[in-house]
Amino acid sequence: MRASRTGTVSGLGMGMSMAKTGASGRSGVQTGGRSVARARAGGSKAKVVAASGLSSDMINAIKESYLVRGRGEGLSTGGSGERAAREKKKKKRQRQRVGRFSAPSKESMEWGDEDDTSEAVDELYANPHTFVPGFGRGRFGGIDLEVKSEGAKFYDELMSKRVAEHPELVKPKDVVEVWARRSGTAVVGGKHWGEKELSEMTARDWNIVREDFDIKVKGAKVPPPLRSWADVGRYSNFPPSLTAGIYDAGYREPTPIQMQAIPVGLEARDIIGLAETGSGKTAAFLLPLLARLSYLPRVSPTTADSGPYAVVLAPTRELAQQIEDEAVKFAAEVEPPLHSCVIVGGTDKTRQLSALRDGQDIVIGTPGRINELIESRYLVLTRAFYIILDEADRMIDMGFAPQVGSILEAMKGEVSGENGKALQRQTVMFSATMAPEVFHLAKEYMVDEVVVEIGKVGRAVDRIKQFVSFVKPTKKPAALQRVLSRARNGLVIVFVNEKSTVATVAEALSKAGHAVAVIHGGKSQADRESALRAFRSGSRNVIVATDVLGRGIDVPNVTHVVNYDMPRQMEVYTHRIGRTARAGKGGEAHTFLTDADSGVFYYLKKFLRETNQSIPHALANHEAAMVKPGTVLDLS
């Protein structure tokens, strides 16, 4: 009994103490509440009474006492007050969410007929086409393709009618224009640039023309390109007879380099022209030259002492002769005709001097021989104001930089135009590549130049299919025969590195029944020209040559190029294979490699990858193709 009373008194004291105190009382009440909750969870009041030693009446009295006081003083009873507040907020949020997504009132959504203006503005919505689903054979996804096609016609007709009756509703066609230009059917402002008159062309039209033909220009106030040969009529200094000669020569449309370089040249601007081989560079620099000279007095024997008006430099004799052939063809169309001559090494100097004494408007030649005649005072350039450097980078590579500089310094340009003012010197450089040395030369001698670049410079044209294989030196003749068997109806150029190899390869091919011509630096000019004529005419279907034929020579119908010996520089490789796939045609280039060519493996592999060509396994995994030559590896 003593223990029971003690427990009872303690329980009552604890309960009353919790009801009277503030913070401590709250803590006690919460503790008491948790005790009761645990007791209920147990499911038996008897267990609670047994555990605490209190009767059920005492427990109820204690609960009633602190619950009443708790409600009066705002105390929390086991979290019930807080739970009620949370439930109230929760229900309020639920009501708000329900109200937000519930259907709006009719007043906010119902439209009257006066609010619907679609039929009045656009007939497209007046009679909507109904969809008829179809199934079975000829149906796709439940759609009858025939019915769908009829629906498309319906909308096309309706849209056409809409455009005609409501032109103010037609949206700009920028997206259509971009797509049309990429597909080759550019329409700007409802009219293709080719259909516009010159007066209708805008700056945007000219930019689109350049974009369509991959023409890039650098310089101030670059004139617009030619769209056709008829556009040269906008230049009063371009003779109509020369335009007729262009058509007579079979030039139906100007090539991209001709489109931009000719207008720049006719405005007497300095030019740096960069374009792939076979792109029409010769006509691009000859036509502006002939047009400018056509209005000047012709050089005669009595005025020959002052020299020619223009000088054209080429790195090789063959290229110089090729330029001369083109110049003679077009110069004959000018009234009175312009005269030109070729000054190159390896030919009779007496005949060249005689031609100079007769008076020449244009002198075409190689830097070495022309500089030689200048130093010996057989040739003076007092009158010369126009100079063209074809394959300028090749001339620099061949060591002609000092001679080119001397020729440029010798040009005095003491000639007056129609207005009586002295003509400013015009310098033109053309090439498939442009080395840094050439840019330095241009920076020194050019003024206000315009750079015209067509496509990506310094790489083979995409039309050339390149084949590279490892061949032992003793197996090269047999490999060459296999290539020739694939080119029975075309012309083939076989390039070697040494003059001694030319005779060996040519003899083997002759024994195999091929008609072979040969060209190398040791041949006289007459022999070289004879071999080239025979090859062009087709009487010799194979020509074996050194790199003297690798630059600038234009021979139609060359279907295959064979690098019997791999060149030591990739630039030479580029120009060799550029002898095929000219004038829009395709071609093949076959290269025989040996381990002795390892110095160029890295660059060749890189070039083949850049031109999207197949790389043979032996080259791709060769150790010399893995690392750039000259790279120092840290093997520590």
C-alpha positions as CSV (number, residue, x, y, z in Angstrom):
1,M,0.0,0.0,0.0
2,R,2.8,2.4,0.8
3,A,4.3,1.9,-2.5
4,S,1.0,2.3,-4.2
5,R,0.2,5.6,-2.4
6,T,3.6,6.9,-3.2
7,G,3.1,6.1,-6.9
8,T,-0.3,7.8,-6.8
9,V,0.9,10.9,-5.1
10,S,3.8,11.1,-7.4
11,G,1.6,10.7,-10.4
12,L,-0.8,13.4,-9.2
13,G,2.0,15.7,-8.4
14,M,3.6,15.2,-11.8
15,G,0.3,15.8,-13.6
16,M,-0.5,19.0,-11.6
17,S,3.0,20.3,-12.1
18,M,2.7,19.9,-15.8
19,A,-0.6,21.7,-15.9
20,K,0.7,24.7,-13.9
21,T,4.0,25.5,-15.5
22,G,4.7,27.2,-18.8
23,A,7.4,25.6,-21.0
24,S,8.1,22.8,-18.6
25,G,4.4,22.1,-18.2
26,R,4.1,21.9,-22.0
27,S,6.9,19.4,-22.2
28,G,5.3,17.3,-19.5
29,V,1.9,17.3,-21.2
30,Q,3.4,16.2,-24.5
31,T,5.2,13.4,-22.7
32,G,2.0,12.4,-21.0
33,G,0.2,12.5,-24.3
34,R,2.8,10.2,-25.8
35,S,2.4,7.9,-22.9
36,V,-1.3,7.7,-23.4
37,A,-0.9,7.1,-27.1
38,R,1.5,4.3,-26.4
39,A,-1.0,2.9,-24.0
40,R,-3.7,3.0,-26.6
41,A,-1.5,1.4,-29.1
42,G,-1.1,-1.4,-26.7
43,G,-4.9,-1.8,-26.7
44,S,-5.4,-2.2,-22.9
45,K,-6.0,0.3,-20.1
46,A,-5.4,-2.4,-17.6
47,K,-1.8,-2.5,-18.7
48,V,-1.4,1.2,-18.2
49,V,-2.9,1.0,-14.7
50,A,-0.7,-1.9,-13.9
51,A,2.4,-0.1,-15.2
52,S,1.7,3.2,-13.4
53,G,0.0,2.0,-10.2
54,L,-2.9,4.5,-10.7
55,S,-6.5,3.7,-11.0
56,S,-8.4,4.6,-14.2
57,D,-10.4,7.3,-12.4
58,M,-7.2,9.1,-11.4
59,I,-5.8,8.8,-14.9
60,N,-9.0,10.3,-16.4
61,A,-9.0,13.1,-13.8
62,I,-5.4,14.0,-14.7
63,K,-6.2,14.0,-18.4
64,E,-9.2,16.2,-18.0
65,S,-7.3,18.6,-15.9
66,Y,-4.4,19.3,-18.2
67,L,-6.6,19.1,-21.4
68,V,-8.9,21.8,-20.2
69,R,-6.1,24.0,-19.1
70,G,-4.2,23.4,-22.3
71,R,-7.2,24.6,-24.4
72,G,-7.6,27.6,-22.2
73,E,-3.9,28.6,-22.4
74,G,-3.4,27.7,-26.0
75,L,-1.1,24.7,-25.3
76,S,-0.6,21.9,-27.7
77,T,-2.0,18.6,-26.7
78,G,0.0,15.9,-28.2
79,G,0.2,18.1,-31.5
80,S,-3.6,18.1,-32.0
81,G,-3.7,21.9,-32.4
82,E,-0.9,22.0,-34.9
83,R,-2.4,19.1,-36.8
84,A,-5.7,21.0,-37.0
85,A,-4.0,24.1,-38.3
86,R,-2.1,22.0,-40.9
87,E,-5.3,20.3,-42.0
88,K,-7.0,23.6,-42.4
89,K,-4.2,25.0,-44.7
90,K,-4.1,21.8,-46.7
91,K,-7.8,22.0,-47.4
92,K,-7.5,25.6,-48.4
93,R,-4.7,24.8,-50.9
94,Q,-6.8,21.9,-52.3
95,R,-9.7,24.3,-52.8
96,Q,-7.5,26.7,-54.6
97,R,-6.1,24.0,-57.0
98,V,-9.6,22.8,-57.8
99,G,-10.7,26.3,-58.5
100,R,-7.7,26.9,-60.8
101,F,-8.4,23.9,-63.1
102,S,-12.1,23.8,-62.9
103,A,-14.2,24.7,-66.0
104,P,-14.5,28.5,-66.4
105,S,-17.8,30.2,-66.4
106,K,-19.8,30.5,-69.6
107,E,-19.4,34.2,-69.4
108,S,-15.6,34.0,-70.0
109,M,-15.6,31.4,-72.8
110,E,-18.7,31.7,-74.9
111,W,-18.1,33.7,-78.2
112,G,-20.6,35.4,-80.2
113,D,-20.8,35.4,-84.0
114,E,-19.5,39.0,-84.0
115,D,-16.3,37.8,-82.3
116,D,-15.4,35.3,-85.1
117,T,-13.5,37.1,-87.8
118,S,-11.6,34.2,-89.5
119,E,-14.1,33.8,-92.4
120,A,-14.2,37.5,-93.1
121,V,-10.4,37.7,-93.2
122,D,-9.3,34.5,-94.8
123,E,-11.3,32.2,-97.0
124,L,-8.9,29.3,-96.0
125,Y,-11.0,28.7,-92.9
126,A,-14.4,29.1,-94.5
127,N,-14.7,25.6,-95.9
128,P,-12.4,23.2,-94.0
129,H,-11.6,20.1,-95.9
130,T,-12.9,17.0,-94.1
131,F,-10.7,14.0,-93.5
132,V,-11.9,10.6,-94.7
133,P,-10.0,7.8,-92.9
134,G,-9.2,4.8,-95.0
135,F,-8.0,1.3,-94.3
136,G,-6.8,-1.7,-96.3
137,R,-4.6,-2.0,-99.3
138,G,-3.0,1.2,-100.3
139,R,-3.6,2.8,-97.0
140,F,-1.0,4.0,-94.6
141,G,-1.7,4.4,-90.9
142,G,-5.4,4.6,-91.6
143,I,-5.0,7.4,-94.2
144,D,-6.2,7.0,-97.7
145,L,-3.3,8.3,-99.8
146,E,-5.5,9.2,-102.7
147,V,-7.9,11.2,-100.5
148,K,-4.9,12.8,-98.9
149,S,-3.5,13.8,-102.3
150,E,-6.9,15.3,-103.2
151,G,-6.8,17.3,-100.0
152,A,-3.3,18.6,-100.8
153,K,-4.6,19.8,-104.2
154,F,-7.5,21.5,-102.5
155,Y,-5.2,23.4,-100.1
156,D,-2.8,24.3,-103.0
157,E,-5.7,25.8,-105.0
158,L,-7.0,27.6,-102.0
159,M,-3.6,29.0,-101.1
160,S,-3.1,30.2,-104.6
161,K,-6.5,32.0,-104.5
162,R,-5.6,33.4,-101.1
163,V,-2.4,34.9,-102.4
164,A,-4.1,36.4,-105.4
165,E,-7.0,38.0,-103.4
166,H,-5.2,38.8,-100.2
167,P,-1.5,39.6,-101.0
168,E,-1.1,41.4,-97.7
169,L,-1.4,38.1,-95.9
170,V,1.5,36.5,-97.6
171,K,4.5,36.0,-95.3
172,P,8.1,36.7,-96.2
173,K,9.8,33.8,-98.1
174,D,13.2,33.9,-96.4
175,V,13.2,30.2,-95.6
176,V,12.0,29.3,-99.1
177,E,14.8,31.5,-100.5
178,V,17.5,29.7,-98.5
179,W,16.3,26.3,-99.4
180,A,16.0,27.3,-103.1
181,R,19.5,28.6,-103.2
182,R,20.9,25.5,-101.6
183,S,19.1,23.4,-104.2
184,G,20.4,25.5,-107.1
185,T,17.1,27.3,-107.8
186,A,17.6,30.6,-106.0
187,V,14.8,33.0,-106.1
188,V,15.2,36.4,-104.4
189,G,12.3,38.8,-104.1
190,G,10.2,36.5,-106.3
191,K,12.8,36.5,-109.1
192,H,16.0,34.6,-109.8
193,W,19.1,36.7,-109.9
194,G,19.8,35.4,-113.4
195,E,16.4,36.8,-114.6
196,K,17.0,40.3,-113.3
197,E,18.4,43.2,-115.2
198,L,21.7,44.7,-114.0
199,S,19.8,47.7,-112.7
200,E,17.6,45.5,-110.6
201,M,20.5,43.7,-108.9
202,T,21.0,44.5,-105.2
203,A,24.1,44.0,-103.0
204,R,22.3,41.0,-101.5
205,D,21.8,39.6,-105.0
206,W,25.5,39.9,-105.7
207,N,26.4,38.2,-102.4
208,I,24.1,35.3,-103.3
209,V,25.8,35.0,-106.8
210,R,29.2,34.7,-105.1
211,E,27.9,32.2,-102.6
212,D,26.3,30.1,-105.3
213,F,29.7,29.8,-107.1
214,D,31.9,29.6,-104.0
215,I,33.6,32.9,-104.8
216,K,35.4,34.6,-101.9
217,V,36.8,38.1,-102.2
218,K,39.0,40.3,-100.0
219,G,39.6,44.0,-100.7
220,A,37.9,47.4,-100.7
221,K,35.0,48.2,-103.1
222,V,35.2,44.9,-105.0
223,P,33.2,45.1,-108.2
224,P,30.3,42.7,-108.7
225,P,31.0,39.4,-110.6
226,L,29.8,38.6,-114.1
227,R,26.7,36.5,-114.4
228,S,27.2,35.8,-118.1
229,W,29.4,37.1,-120.9
230,A,26.7,39.6,-121.7
231,D,27.5,41.4,-118.4
232,V,30.8,42.6,-119.8
233,G,28.7,45.2,-121.7
234,R,28.6,47.3,-118.5
235,Y,32.3,48.0,-119.1
236,S,32.8,50.6,-121.8
237,N,36.5,49.6,-122.2
238,F,35.6,46.0,-123.2
239,P,35.6,45.7,-127.0
240,P,32.4,44.1,-128.5
241,S,34.6,42.3,-131.0
242,L,36.4,40.6,-128.0
243,T,33.0,39.4,-126.7
244,A,32.3,37.9,-130.0
245,G,35.7,36.2,-130.0
246,I,34.9,34.6,-126.6
247,Y,31.8,32.9,-128.0
248,D,33.7,31.8,-131.1
249,A,36.3,30.2,-128.9
250,G,33.5,28.0,-127.3
251,Y,33.4,29.9,-123.9
252,R,29.7,29.7,-123.3
253,E,29.6,30.7,-119.7
254,P,32.4,32.3,-117.5
255,T,33.9,30.1,-114.9
256,P,33.9,31.3,-111.3
257,I,37.4,32.7,-111.4
258,Q,36.6,34.5,-114.7
259,M,33.3,35.8,-113.2
260,Q,35.1,37.8,-110.5
261,A,38.7,38.4,-111.8
262,I,37.7,39.9,-115.1
263,P,35.6,42.8,-113.6
264,V,38.5,43.5,-111.1
265,G,41.0,43.5,-113.9
266,L,38.9,45.8,-116.1
267,E,38.9,48.4,-113.2
268,A,42.7,48.4,-113.3
269,R,43.0,46.9,-109.8
270,D,45.8,44.6,-108.7
271,I,44.7,41.0,-108.4
272,I,45.7,37.9,-106.5
273,G,43.8,35.1,-108.1
274,L,43.6,31.7,-106.3
275,A,41.8,28.8,-108.0
276,E,42.2,25.1,-108.6
277,T,43.9,23.8,-111.7
278,G,41.8,23.7,-114.9
279,S,39.5,26.5,-113.7
280,G,40.1,28.9,-116.6
281,K,42.8,31.2,-115.0
282,T,44.5,31.9,-118.4
283,A,41.4,33.6,-119.9
284,A,40.7,35.3,-116.5
285,F,43.9,37.3,-116.8
286,L,44.3,37.6,-120.6
287,L,40.9,39.1,-121.3
288,P,41.2,42.2,-119.1
289,L,44.8,42.7,-120.4
290,L,43.7,42.6,-124.0
291,A,40.7,44.9,-123.3
292,R,42.9,47.5,-121.6
293,L,45.5,47.4,-124.4
294,S,43.0,47.6,-127.2
295,Y,42.6,51.4,-126.8
296,L,46.3,52.1,-126.8
297,P,48.4,52.8,-130.0
298,R,50.0,49.6,-131.3
299,V,53.8,49.1,-130.8
300,S,55.5,49.3,-134.2
301,P,59.1,48.9,-135.3
302,T,59.5,52.7,-135.0
303,T,58.4,52.7,-131.4
304,A,59.8,49.3,-130.4
305,D,62.7,50.9,-128.5
306,S,60.4,51.6,-125.6
307,G,59.4,48.0,-125.2
308,P,56.0,46.3,-124.8
309,Y,53.0,47.4,-122.8
310,A,52.7,44.2,-120.8
311,V,54.8,41.3,-119.6
312,V,53.5,37.8,-118.7
313,L,55.7,35.5,-116.7
314,A,55.4,31.7,-116.4
315,P,57.7,29.2,-114.6
316,T,58.1,26.9,-117.6
317,R,58.5,27.1,-121.4
318,E,55.5,24.9,-122.0
319,L,53.2,27.1,-119.9
320,A,54.5,30.2,-121.6
321,Q,53.8,28.7,-125.0
322,Q,50.3,27.7,-123.9
323,I,49.6,31.3,-122.7
324,E,50.9,32.6,-126.1
325,D,48.5,30.3,-128.0
326,E,45.5,31.7,-126.0
327,A,46.7,35.3,-126.4
328,V,47.1,34.9,-130.2
329,K,43.5,33.5,-130.4
330,F,41.9,36.4,-128.5
331,A,44.2,39.2,-129.7
332,A,43.1,38.5,-133.3
333,E,39.6,39.7,-132.4
334,V,40.8,43.2,-131.4
335,E,40.9,45.8,-134.1
336,P,43.7,46.4,-135.0
337,P,45.1,43.1,-133.7
338,L,47.5,43.1,-130.7
339,H,50.9,41.4,-131.2
340,S,52.8,39.1,-128.8
341,C,55.8,36.9,-128.7
342,V,57.4,34.2,-126.5
343,I,60.8,34.8,-124.9
344,V,62.0,31.5,-123.3
345,G,65.3,29.7,-122.8
346,G,66.3,26.7,-124.9
347,T,65.4,28.4,-128.2
348,D,67.1,30.5,-130.7
349,K,67.8,33.9,-129.2
350,T,68.2,35.5,-132.6
351,R,64.6,34.9,-133.6
352,Q,63.4,36.3,-130.3
353,L,65.5,39.5,-130.7
354,S,64.1,39.9,-134.2
355,A,60.6,39.7,-132.9
356,L,61.3,42.4,-130.3
357,R,62.7,44.7,-132.9
358,D,59.5,44.3,-134.9
359,G,57.5,45.7,-131.9
360,Q,55.4,43.6,-129.6
361,D,52.5,44.8,-127.4
362,I,52.9,41.8,-125.1
363,V,55.9,39.7,-124.2
364,I,55.3,36.3,-122.7
365,G,58.2,34.3,-121.3
366,T,60.1,32.8,-118.4
367,P,61.8,35.0,-115.7
368,G,65.3,33.7,-116.5
369,R,65.4,34.6,-120.2
370,I,63.5,37.9,-119.9
371,N,65.8,39.1,-117.1
372,E,68.8,38.0,-119.2
373,L,67.6,40.2,-122.1
374,I,66.9,43.1,-119.8
375,E,70.4,43.0,-118.3
376,S,71.9,42.8,-121.8
377,R,69.7,45.8,-122.8
378,Y,68.1,43.9,-125.7
379,L,64.8,44.4,-123.9
380,V,63.6,47.6,-122.2
381,L,60.4,48.0,-120.2
382,T,60.1,51.8,-120.3
383,R,56.5,51.5,-121.6
384,A,55.5,48.4,-119.6
385,F,52.7,49.1,-117.0
386,Y,51.0,45.7,-116.9
387,I,52.6,42.5,-115.5
388,I,51.1,39.0,-115.0
389,L,52.7,36.3,-112.9
390,D,51.1,32.9,-113.7
391,E,52.0,30.1,-111.2
392,A,53.7,32.7,-109.1
393,D,54.4,30.3,-106.2
394,R,56.1,27.9,-108.6
395,M,58.4,30.7,-109.8
396,I,59.4,31.4,-106.3
397,D,60.0,27.7,-105.5
398,M,62.3,27.5,-108.6
399,G,64.4,30.3,-107.3
400,F,63.2,33.0,-109.7
401,A,62.4,35.5,-107.0
402,P,65.4,37.7,-107.7
403,Q,64.6,37.7,-111.5
404,V,61.0,38.5,-110.8
405,G,62.0,41.4,-108.6
406,S,64.4,42.8,-111.2
407,I,61.7,42.7,-113.9
408,L,59.3,44.5,-111.6
409,E,61.9,47.2,-110.9
410,A,62.6,47.6,-114.6
411,M,59.0,48.4,-115.4
412,K,58.7,52.2,-115.7
413,G,55.1,52.5,-117.0
414,E,55.8,55.7,-119.0
415,V,52.6,55.5,-121.0
416,S,49.5,57.7,-120.9
417,G,45.9,56.7,-121.3
418,E,43.1,58.3,-123.2
419,N,42.8,61.1,-120.7
420,G,46.4,62.0,-121.0
421,K,47.3,60.7,-117.5
422,A,50.0,58.2,-116.9
423,L,48.7,54.6,-116.5
424,Q,49.3,53.1,-113.1
425,R,51.1,49.8,-113.0
426,Q,48.8,46.9,-112.7
427,T,50.2,43.7,-111.1
428,V,48.3,40.4,-111.4
429,M,49.2,37.1,-109.7
430,F,47.5,33.8,-110.4
431,S,48.1,30.3,-109.0
432,A,46.5,27.2,-107.6
433,T,48.3,27.9,-104.4
434,M,49.8,31.0,-102.8
435,A,52.8,30.5,-100.6
436,P,53.8,33.1,-97.9
437,E,56.7,34.3,-100.1
438,V,54.3,35.3,-102.8
439,F,52.2,37.3,-100.4
440,H,55.4,39.1,-99.3
441,L,56.1,39.8,-102.9
442,A,52.5,41.1,-103.4
443,K,52.8,43.3,-100.3
444,E,55.9,44.9,-101.7
445,Y,54.7,45.6,-105.3
446,M,50.9,45.6,-105.1
447,V,48.6,48.6,-104.3
448,D,44.9,48.2,-103.2
449,E,44.9,44.6,-104.4
450,V,41.8,42.4,-104.5
451,V,42.1,38.7,-103.5
452,V,39.8,36.4,-105.4
453,E,39.6,32.8,-104.1
454,I,37.6,30.0,-105.6
455,G,36.8,27.1,-103.4
456,K,39.5,25.7,-101.2
457,V,43.0,26.5,-102.6
458,G,45.9,24.2,-102.5
459,R,44.1,20.8,-102.7
460,A,43.2,18.4,-105.5
461,V,39.8,18.8,-107.1
462,D,37.1,16.6,-105.6
463,R,36.6,14.9,-109.0
464,I,40.0,13.1,-108.8
465,K,39.9,9.6,-107.4
466,Q,43.3,8.9,-105.7
467,F,44.8,5.4,-105.4
468,V,47.9,4.8,-103.3
469,S,49.7,1.5,-103.0
470,F,53.1,0.2,-101.8
471,V,55.0,-1.3,-104.7
472,K,58.5,-2.7,-104.7
473,P,60.8,-0.9,-107.2
474,T,61.1,-4.1,-109.3
475,K,57.4,-4.5,-109.5
476,K,56.6,-0.9,-110.6
477,P,56.6,-1.7,-114.4
478,A,54.0,-4.4,-113.9
479,A,51.9,-2.1,-111.7
480,L,52.1,0.6,-114.4
481,Q,50.9,-1.9,-117.0
482,R,47.8,-2.7,-114.9
483,V,46.9,1.0,-114.7
484,L,47.4,1.5,-118.4
485,S,45.0,-1.4,-119.1
486,R,42.3,0.6,-117.4
487,A,42.9,3.7,-119.5
488,R,42.6,2.4,-123.1
489,N,40.5,5.3,-124.3
490,G,42.2,8.2,-122.5
491,L,45.5,10.0,-122.2
492,V,47.9,9.0,-119.4
493,I,50.7,11.1,-117.8
494,V,53.5,9.1,-116.0
495,F,55.5,11.3,-113.6
496,V,59.0,10.3,-112.5
497,N,61.5,12.2,-110.4
498,E,64.7,11.8,-112.4
499,K,65.5,12.4,-116.1
500,S,67.3,9.0,-116.2
501,T,64.1,7.2,-115.2
502,V,62.2,8.8,-118.1
503,A,64.1,6.8,-120.7
504,T,63.9,3.5,-118.8
505,V,60.1,3.8,-118.3
506,A,59.4,5.0,-121.8
507,E,61.4,2.1,-123.3
508,A,59.5,-0.5,-121.3
509,L,56.2,1.0,-122.4
510,S,57.2,1.1,-126.0
511,K,58.1,-2.5,-125.9
512,A,54.7,-3.2,-124.4
513,G,53.0,-1.6,-127.5
514,H,52.2,1.8,-126.2
515,A,52.7,5.0,-128.2
516,V,54.9,7.0,-125.8
517,A,56.2,10.6,-125.7
518,V,58.8,12.0,-123.3
519,I,59.4,15.4,-121.8
520,H,62.2,16.5,-119.3
521,G,64.5,19.4,-118.7
522,G,67.2,18.0,-120.9
523,K,65.1,18.1,-124.0
524,S,65.3,21.0,-126.4
525,Q,62.4,23.4,-126.6
526,A,61.6,22.1,-130.1
527,D,61.5,18.5,-128.9
528,R,59.4,19.3,-125.9
529,E,56.8,21.2,-128.0
530,S,56.7,18.4,-130.5
531,A,56.1,15.8,-127.8
532,L,53.4,17.9,-126.3
533,R,51.6,18.4,-129.6
534,A,51.7,14.7,-130.3
535,F,50.3,14.0,-126.8
536,R,47.5,16.6,-127.2
537,S,46.5,15.3,-130.6
538,G,46.3,11.7,-129.3
539,S,48.9,10.2,-131.6
540,R,50.8,9.5,-128.4
541,N,48.5,8.2,-125.7
542,V,51.2,8.1,-122.9
543,I,53.7,10.7,-122.0
544,V,56.5,10.2,-119.5
545,A,57.7,13.4,-117.9
546,T,59.4,15.0,-115.0
547,D,57.9,17.9,-113.0
548,V,58.4,20.2,-116.0
549,L,55.0,19.0,-117.0
550,G,53.5,19.2,-113.5
551,R,52.4,22.8,-113.4
552,G,50.1,24.9,-115.6
553,I,50.0,22.6,-118.7
554,D,46.5,22.1,-119.8
555,V,45.9,19.0,-121.9
556,P,42.3,17.9,-122.4
557,N,41.1,14.3,-122.0
558,V,43.8,13.2,-119.5
559,T,42.0,10.5,-117.7
560,H,44.9,9.0,-115.6
561,V,48.0,10.4,-113.8
562,V,50.5,8.0,-112.5
563,N,53.1,9.0,-109.9
564,Y,55.7,6.3,-110.8
565,D,57.9,8.0,-108.3
566,M,56.3,9.7,-105.3
567,P,57.3,13.4,-105.3
568,R,59.3,14.7,-102.3
569,Q,56.8,17.6,-101.6
570,M,53.1,17.4,-101.3
571,E,52.7,20.6,-103.2
572,V,54.2,18.9,-106.2
573,Y,51.9,15.9,-105.7
574,T,48.9,18.3,-105.8
575,H,49.9,19.8,-109.1
576,R,50.8,16.5,-110.7
577,I,47.4,15.0,-110.0
578,G,45.8,18.3,-111.1
579,R,46.7,17.4,-114.7
580,T,43.6,15.3,-114.8
581,A,39.9,16.0,-114.0
582,R,40.1,19.3,-115.8
583,A,37.2,21.4,-117.2
584,G,34.6,19.6,-115.1
585,K,35.7,16.0,-116.0
586,G,36.7,13.2,-113.7
587,G,40.0,11.4,-113.4
588,E,42.2,9.0,-111.5
589,A,45.6,9.4,-109.9
590,H,47.7,6.4,-109.0
591,T,50.8,6.7,-106.8
592,F,53.4,4.0,-106.2
593,L,55.1,4.2,-102.8
594,T,58.2,2.6,-101.4
595,D,59.8,2.9,-97.9
596,A,62.2,5.4,-99.4
597,D,59.3,7.9,-99.6
598,S,58.7,7.8,-95.8
599,G,59.5,11.5,-95.5
600,V,56.1,12.4,-97.0
601,F,54.0,9.6,-95.5
602,Y,52.6,11.8,-92.7
603,Y,51.6,14.6,-95.1
604,L,50.2,12.2,-97.7
605,K,48.0,10.5,-95.2
606,K,46.7,13.8,-93.9
607,F,46.0,14.9,-97.5
608,L,44.1,11.8,-98.4
609,R,42.0,12.2,-95.2
610,E,41.3,15.8,-96.0
611,T,40.2,15.0,-99.6
612,N,38.0,12.1,-98.4
613,Q,40.1,9.4,-100.1
614,S,40.7,5.8,-99.1
615,I,43.9,5.3,-97.1
616,P,45.6,1.9,-97.5
617,H,46.2,0.0,-94.4
618,A,50.0,-0.1,-94.9
619,L,50.1,3.7,-95.0
620,A,47.7,4.3,-92.2
621,N,49.7,2.2,-89.8
622,H,53.2,3.0,-91.0
623,E,55.3,4.4,-88.2
624,A,56.4,7.3,-90.5
625,A,52.8,8.3,-91.0
626,M,52.1,8.5,-87.3
627,V,54.2,11.5,-86.4
628,K,55.0,14.7,-88.2
629,P,58.6,14.7,-89.5
630,G,60.9,16.6,-87.2
631,T,58.8,16.0,-84.1
632,V,61.0,15.1,-81.0
633,L,59.5,12.4,-78.9
634,D,60.1,12.2,-75.2
635,L,60.8,8.5,-74.6
636,S,62.0,8.9,-71.0
